[in-house]
């Protein structure tokens, strides 16, 4: 479900009812209207309501910070979220993920990139007939089958026993600002007049409501009346409402103090959400000094605060206004430079502070600031090649661990083709580009990037320590290239050289990646004592509170134990690795760990369990556009041998059925199944769908199930159709038999 703002949702009963009917009639509904009409809030509410009624998934894709049409597909991938790390077309990734999962997708602020949004949504709907898209835009997408719903202002007609929607919103927001606020009987007409003067626009009403802490309704209405007198001529068309909204924002700006206006313009430079530190840096404040002026802007509804995340945002209309004012006052260049400098410093510190107890927090910060990092990179590529190269390089863990490999490779190409730039900045960028290529299986480009870095290193103006660190990385990634190419003996030499270089320049943390990979390469060669390097990595990672390399060292120890036929140790290490890695959203790492657990289960004769785990892993590989083969032929051989043995033991039909059941598990279900041996497979069904399947197994009709679960018969019908689709069945009898085989009569899978 989409997380809605915590402020009260007021009115819109007619709109909600109308939109639910439109969603029943079409797979594409677009809400149109000027900024400030409440399109986004309404879309969130109706999508959640529709998803709950239909028992389907619901996702929200914000486009407000997407300026480049080429970034649109990746924005959708991340919003789902899919954590795709492949070089595949993002559309293909999304289609694979949603092919068997009915869902409703809210695509917000399409007007930002209207042509690209329309084209992409059209492709999605053609590929996914079961998908429903609810778009918001200031103008229609103009696609076949699109139903357009112009969002009207809030109703100003008061029912006989209450207030109009517009007045109700005014009162609700006034009470949010001042819990003691009450609308007296004598002020009711003035409140209605005020809302009429604001055209019933939710954003305009909310801005006005903040002033009711210090002004009475009559004073507020009187103060605004002259402003809107000039706007009374002509119709109340969309253009008229736009003028009204602009006038309200002008009025809010004029009521701010000079300091508040300056901060408003400063914060408008952000593309998405931002935290207190970023606001202070861009606004030119210390952390302590910004709290009061920022709080004033929050109180005036200029800035929205999310108390759960500690982050802030501006509505598109408010942000656009601030940018215009900053441009008029000649402040834009200095503000964008401050923005770039802040996020460049943030990226640099994320690289320096990576190996330690703050690792998870560092990654979370980078993910939260993704839109701003993109903006900073865009600015850097326009004004300073060295700054762009440095920022790209410093974001190495954001790209490679945070789940943004496709974006990282795109930026690698962009910054490495910029004119100018020093070798001291270009070499690290080339090395990091090579890492990203290796993770996506592009061995040729990885080799070319490493060769270029090696060639430029002697002429780069590095310090002795900096040059030594570059050598550590070049040896490391050449070793990875050799191992992924099926040459583990060559890989061993490169990894050992990287580890020696890291120790000689007193950077033991830079040896960790090579250490766990050295154990992997030695395991491929069946060398005795293969686990020693990974144990060294594990010991160091634990000593500094590092988690990411600890998880991968544990995985390589699990692999080494598996090769040595120590199944107990292999399972123990792989399970511990999976637990350690779960906080990182590291799908490649999780797939490698699940592979080992699958192989162990197969060796122990737990064929059903192994088939389910391997099916889940294969599905995850496909989802992220990768495969076990990317990591070299030796690992692929373990995988292929396991599949062949399972098919021989189970028979192809049962194997494929169990693998398909595993493939329908979501990542959390896969982890739960892998870590809890007695966990029962759900076959990809939601909790509600499992309840329905259980009652079908008991012989209950849809009407009986509806009565017992307190649902409508139509909803139960929908659940049954989804169960049939997910399991590939055509009758209720098959559902009952499946439930009997998987849950009722079969012994627990252990």
Residue pairs with C-beta under 8 A, 6 or more apart in sequence:
1 48
1 51
1 52
1 58
2 44
2 47
2 48
2 58
2 59
2 60
2 106
4 41
4 44
4 45
4 48
5 41
5 304
7 172
7 173
7 176
8 172
8 176
9 41
9 45
10 154
10 165
10 168
10 169
10 172
11 154
11 155
11 165
11 166
11 168
11 169
12 38
12 42
12 45
12 154
12 165
14 155
15 42
15 46
15 149
15 151
15 152
16 42
16 45
16 46
16 49
18 149
19 29
19 31
19 42
19 46
19 134
19 149
20 46
20 49
20 50
20 53
22 29
22 147
22 149
23 29
23 46
23 50
23 104
23 132
23 134
25 147
26 145
26 146
26 147
27 125
27 129
27 131
27 132
27 133
27 145
28 121
28 125
28 132
28 133
28 135
28 141
28 143
28 145
28 146
28 147
29 132
29 133
29 134
29 135
29 146
29 147
29 148
29 149
30 110
30 134
30 135
30 136
30 137
30 140
30 141
30 146
30 147
30 148
30 149
31 39
31 42
31 43
31 134
31 135
31 136
31 137
31 149
31 150
31 151
32 39
32 136
32 137
32 138
32 139
32 140
32 148
32 149
32 150
32 151
33 39
33 138
33 150
33 151
33 152
33 238
34 138
34 201
34 238
34 241
34 242
34 245
35 138
35 203
35 245
35 315
35 316
35 317
35 320
36 201
36 202
36 203
36 204
36 245
36 315
36 317
37 151
37 152
37 153
37 201
37 202
37 203
37 241
38 151
38 154
38 202
38 203
39 108
39 136
39 151
40 108
40 109
40 136
41 202
42 151
43 106
43 108
43 134
43 136
44 60
44 106
46 134
47 58
47 60
47 104
47 106
47 134
48 58
50 58
50 104
50 132
51 57
51 58
51 103
51 104
53 715
54 102
54 104
54 715
54 718
55 686
55 688
55 689
55 715
55 718
55 719
55 722
56 101
56 102
56 103
56 104
56 722
57 101
57 102
57 103
57 104
58 103
58 104
58 106
59 79
59 80
59 103
59 104
59 105
59 106
60 79
60 106
60 108
61 75
61 76
61 79
61 105
61 106
61 107
61 108
62 75
62 79
62 108
62 109
62 272
63 72
63 75
63 107
63 108
63 109
63 110
63 112
63 113
63 117
64 108
64 109
64 112
64 271
64 272
64 316
65 271
65 272
65 371
65 374
65 375
66 72
66 75
66 112
66 113
67 112
67 113
67 271
67 375
67 378
68 113
68 378
69 113
69 115
69 116
70 116
70 410
71 374
71 407
72 113
72 116
72 117
72 120
73 89
73 90
73 91
73 94
73 120
74 90
74 406
74 407
76 90
76 94
76 105
76 107
76 120
77 84
77 90
77 93
77 94
77 406
78 370
78 403
78 404
80 94
80 97
80 98
81 403
81 585
82 93
82 94
82 97
82 623
82 624
83 403
83 585
83 587
83 624
84 90
84 93
84 403
84 405
84 406
84 623
84 624
84 625
85 403
85 405
85 406
85 439
85 440
85 587
85 588
85 624
85 625
85 626
86 93
86 405
86 406
86 440
86 624
86 625
86 626
87 405
87 406
87 409
87 440
87 441
87 442
87 625
88 625
90 406
91 120
91 123
91 124
91 127
92 625
93 623
93 624
93 625
94 124
95 124
95 127
95 128
96 622
96 623
97 623
98 128
98 130
98 131
99 128
100 664
100 684
100 725
100 726
101 130
102 130
102 131
102 132
102 722
103 130
103 131
103 132
104 131
104 132
104 133
104 134
105 124
105 131
105 132
105 133
105 134
106 133
106 134
106 135
106 136
107 117
107 121
107 133
107 134
107 135
107 136
108 135
108 136
109 136
109 137
109 316
110 117
110 118
110 121
110 135
110 136
110 137
110 141
111 137
111 138
111 139
114 137
114 139
114 141
117 135
117 137
117 141
118 141
118 142
118 143
121 133
121 135
121 141
121 143
122 141
122 143
122 144
124 131
124 133
125 131
125 133
125 143
125 145
135 141
140 146
140 148
152 200
153 166
153 199
153 200
153 201
153 202
153 241
154 164
154 165
154 166
154 169
154 195
154 200
154 201
154 202
154 205
155 164
155 165
155 166
155 200
156 164
156 165
156 166
156 167
156 192
156 195
156 196
156 200
157 164
158 164
158 167
158 192
162 168
163 171
163 183
163 188
164 192
164 195
165 200
166 192
166 195
166 196
166 198
166 200
166 205
167 183
167 188
167 191
167 192
167 195
169 202
169 205
169 206
169 209
170 191
170 194
170 195
170 205
170 208
170 209
170 212
171 181
171 183
171 191
173 205
173 206
173 209
173 210
173 301
174 181
174 183
174 209
174 212
174 213
175 181
176 209
177 209
177 210
177 212
177 213
177 299
178 212
178 213
181 212
181 213
183 191
183 217
187 216
187 217
187 218
190 217
190 218
190 221
191 217
191 221
193 221
194 208
194 217
194 220
194 221
194 224
195 205
197 221
197 224
197 225
197 228
198 204
198 205
198 208
198 224
198 228
198 244
198 248
199 236
199 240
199 241
199 244
199 245
201 241
201 244
201 245
201 248
203 245
203 248
203 315
203 317
204 244
204 245
204 248
206 301
207 248
207 249
207 251
207 252
207 300
207 301
207 302
208 220
208 224
208 248
209 301
210 299
210 300
210 301
211 220
211 255
211 300
212 220
213 299
215 223
224 251
227 247
227 251
228 244
228 247
231 240
231 243
231 244
231 247
234 240
245 317
246 321
249 317
249 318
249 321
252 300
252 301
252 302
253 261
253 264
253 321
253 325
255 300
256 264
256 296
256 297
256 300
256 302
257 296
259 293
260 293
260 296
260 297
260 300
260 302
261 325
262 283
263 279
263 283
263 285
263 290
263 293
263 294
263 297
264 297
264 302
264 318
264 322
264 325
265 322
265 323
265 325
265 326
265 329
265 331
265 335
266 279
266 282
266 283
266 284
266 322
266 326
266 331
266 335
266 338
267 274
267 279
267 282
267 283
267 297
267 303
267 312
267 314
267 319
267 322
268 314
268 318
268 319
268 320
268 321
268 322
268 323
268 325
268 326
269 282
269 323
269 326
269 332
269 335
269 336
269 338
269 339
270 278
270 282
270 313
270 314
270 319
270 339
270 371
270 372
270 375
271 371
271 372
271 374
271 375
272 313
272 370
272 371
272 372
273 306
273 309
273 311
273 312
273 313
273 368
273 371
274 282
274 311
274 312
274 313
274 369
274 372
275 310
275 311
275 312
275 368
275 369
276 287
276 290
276 291
276 294
276 310
276 312
277 287
277 342
278 342
278 343
278 369
278 372
279 285
279 290
279 294
279 312
280 286
280 287
280 289
280 290
281 338
281 341
281 342
282 335
282 338
282 339
282 342
283 290
283 293
284 338
285 293
294 303
294 312
297 303
298 304
298 305
298 312
302 314
302 318
303 312
303 313
303 314
303 318
304 312
304 313
304 314
304 315
305 311
305 312
306 312
306 313
309 368
311 368
314 322
323 332
326 332
326 335
336 379
337 379
339 372
339 375
339 376
339 379
340 376
340 379
340 380
340 387
343 369
343 372
343 373
343 375
343 376
343 391
344 376
344 380
344 387
344 390
344 391
344 394
346 365
346 366
346 369
347 366
347 373
347 391
347 394
347 395
347 398
348 390
348 394
350 362
350 365
350 366
350 394
350 395
350 397
350 398
351 393
351 394
351 395
351 396
351 397
353 362
354 362
354 397
355 509
355 512
355 541
355 544
355 546
355 549
356 544
356 545
356 546
357 544
357 545
357 546
359 545
359 546
359 547
359 548
360 547
360 583
360 584
362 397
363 397
363 398
363 401
363 402
363 584
366 373
366 395
366 397
366 398
366 402
367 398
367 402
367 403
370 398
370 404
373 391
373 395
373 398
374 407
376 391
377 388
377 391
377 392
377 411
377 415
380 387
380 388
380 391
381 388
381 414
381 415
381 418
385 415
385 418
385 419
385 420
385 421
385 425
386 420
386 421
386 422
386 425
388 415
388 418
388 421
389 415
389 416
389 418
389 421
389 425
389 426
389 428
389 429
390 425
390 428
392 408
392 411
392 412
392 415
392 429
392 432
393 425
393 428
393 429
393 431
393 432
395 408
396 432
396 435
398 404
398 408
399 405
399 407
399 408
399 409
399 411
399 432
399 436
400 408
400 432
400 435
400 436
400 439
401 548
401 584
401 586
402 585
403 585
403 586
403 587
405 436
405 439
405 440
408 432
408 436
409 433
409 436
409 437
409 440
412 429
412 432
412 433
412 436
415 429
416 426
416 429
416 430
416 433
422 460
422 461
423 456
423 457
423 459
423 460
423 461
424 460
424 461
424 462
424 466
426 456
426 460
427 453
427 456
427 457
427 460
427 462
427 470
428 470
430 449
430 450
430 452
430 453
430 456
431 449
431 450
431 453
431 470
431 473
431 474
431 477
433 449
434 445
434 446
434 447
434 449
434 450
434 453
434 477
434 481
435 446
435 477
435 480
437 443
437 445
437 446
437 449
438 446
438 477
438 480
438 481
438 484
439 588
439 630
440 626
440 630
441 484
441 626
441 627
441 629
441 630
443 481
443 484
443 485
446 477
446 481
447 481
450 474
450 477
450 478
450 481
453 470
453 474
454 474
457 467
457 470
457 471
457 474
460 467
460 470
462 470
465 505
468 501
468 504
468 505
468 507
469 505
469 507
469 510
471 501
472 498
472 501
472 502
472 505
472 507
472 510
472 511
472 514
473 498
473 510
475 494
475 495
475 497
475 498
475 501
475 514
476 494
476 495
476 498
476 513
476 514
476 517
478 494
479 490
479 491
479 492
479 493
479 494
479 495
479 497
479 498
479 514
479 517
479 518
479 521
480 491
480 517
482 488
482 490
482 491
482 494
483 491
483 517
483 520
483 521
483 524
483 631
483 632
484 630
484 631
484 632
485 632
486 632
486 633
486 634
488 521
488 522
488 524
488 525
488 632
488 634
489 521
489 525
491 517
491 518
491 521
492 518
492 521
492 522
492 525
494 514
495 514
495 515
495 517
495 518
495 521
495 533
496 514
496 518
498 510
498 511
498 514
499 511
499 514
499 515
499 518
499 533
502 508
502 509
502 510
502 511
502 514
503 511
508 540
509 540
509 544
509 546
511 537
511 540
512 537
512 540
512 541
512 546
512 549
512 553
513 549
513 552
514 533
515 533
515 534
515 536
515 537
515 553
516 533
516 534
516 537
516 549
516 552
516 553
516 555
516 556
517 556
518 533
518 534
519 530
519 531
519 532
519 533
519 534
519 553
519 556
519 557
519 559
519 560
520 556
520 559
520 560
522 529
522 530
522 533
522 560
523 530
523 556
523 559
523 560
523 563
524 632
524 634
526 563
530 560
530 563
531 556
531 557
531 560
531 561
534 553
534 554
534 556
534 557
534 560
535 553
535 557
537 549
537 550
537 553
538 550
538 553
538 554
538 557
540 546
541 547
541 549
541 550
541 553
542 550
547 580
547 581
547 583
547 584
548 581
548 584
548 586
550 580
551 577
551 578
551 580
551 581
551 584
551 586
551 589
551 593
552 577
552 581
552 589
554 573
554 574
554 576
554 577
554 580
555 573
555 574
555 577
555 589
555 592
555 593
555 596
557 569
557 573
558 569
558 570
558 571
558 572
558 573
558 574
558 577
558 593
558 596
559 570
559 596
561 567
561 569
561 570
561 573
562 570
562 596
562 599
562 600
562 603
562 638
565 603
567 600
567 603
567 604
570 596
570 599
570 600
571 596
571 597
571 600
573 596
574 593
574 596
574 597
574 600
575 597
575 674
575 675
577 589
577 593
578 590
578 593
578 594
578 597
578 671
578 674
578 675
579 675
581 589
581 590
581 593
582 590
582 671
587 620
587 623
587 624
587 667
588 624
588 626
590 620
590 667
590 670
590 671
591 617
591 620
591 621
591 624
591 626
591 628
592 628
592 631
592 635
593 674
594 613
594 616
594 617
594 620
594 670
594 674
595 614
595 617
595 628
595 635
595 638
595 639
597 613
597 674
598 610
598 613
598 614
598 617
598 642
599 610
599 638
599 639
599 642
601 607
601 609
601 610
601 613
602 610
602 614
602 642
602 645
602 646
606 749
606 750
607 646
607 649
607 650
608 650
608 658
608 749
609 677
609 749
609 750
610 642
610 646
611 646
611 650
611 654
611 655
611 658
611 659
611 662
612 658
612 659
612 661
612 662
612 665
612 673
612 681
612 749
613 662
613 670
613 673
613 674
614 639
614 642
614 643
614 646
614 659
614 662
615 658
615 659
615 660
615 661
615 662
615 663
616 662
616 663
616 665
616 670
616 673
617 662
617 670
618 659
618 663
619 662
619 663
619 664
619 665
620 667
620 670
621 627
621 628
627 636
628 635
628 636
628 639
629 636
646 655
647 655
650 658
658 681
660 728
661 681
661 683
661 684
661 742
662 670
662 673
662 681
663 684
664 682
664 683
664 684
664 685
664 726
665 673
665 681
665 682
665 684
666 684
669 682
672 679
673 679
673 681
677 749
677 750
678 748
678 749
678 750
679 749
680 742
680 743
680 748
680 749
681 742
681 749
682 690
683 726
683 727
683 738
683 742
684 726
684 727
685 693
685 723
685 726
685 727
688 709
688 719
689 719
689 722
689 723
689 726
691 709
692 705
692 709
692 716
692 719
692 720
692 723
693 723
693 735
693 738
693 739
694 739
694 743
695 704
695 705
695 708
695 709
696 705
696 720
696 723
696 732
696 735
696 736
696 739
697 735
697 736
697 739
697 740
697 743
697 744
699 736
700 708
702 713
702 716
702 717
702 720
703 713
703 716
705 711
705 716
706 712
706 713
706 715
706 716
709 716
720 732
720 735
723 729
723 735
724 730
724 731
724 734
724 735
727 734
727 735
727 738
729 735
729 738
